[in-house]
Amino acid sequence: MPTKAPDSCPSCQSKTTSMFTSEIALHFQGISNIDKPIVFMFPKVAICLKCGLAQFRVPERELRVLVTHTPVEGAIVLLSSLQDAA
């Protein structure tokens, strides 16, 4: 994601977009995925201040965790306590 907000929102074409820092925890949906890692990331987020559309890019190593469902060196993940009990 660029360090500057887009010139206009791709959803509503508003010119009122701004960049923000963020803390995001992504987890797999549903109880059947409770044993999958929770992936933490801190991307810059472009937000349209008119319609609320938010855009960010998932960093490559965190994307690998989401694809493989396993921790990757350098990525911040939280593993379920259910994995520890197995």
C-alpha positions, 0 to 999 in steps of 0.5 A: 500500500502506498504511503499516501492516500489515493487521490479518490476513493475507488468506491464512491469517487470521493476526494476525502481519503486519508492514511492511518496506521493500524493494528490488525489481527486476522483469524480464520472464520468459524469454530472449525478453524479455531486451531489456525494461527491468528495473524497480527500486522500493522499496515498503513490503511487508506480510508475514505472519510465519506463511505468508509472503504478501507484498503491495505496490503497484507505483507508477504510473510503474513500472507504466507501464514494465511495461505499455509495456515502455519507460522512463518519466521518473522510473522507475529502469530498467536496459536490457539491453546487447543494446539498446545493441548494436542 
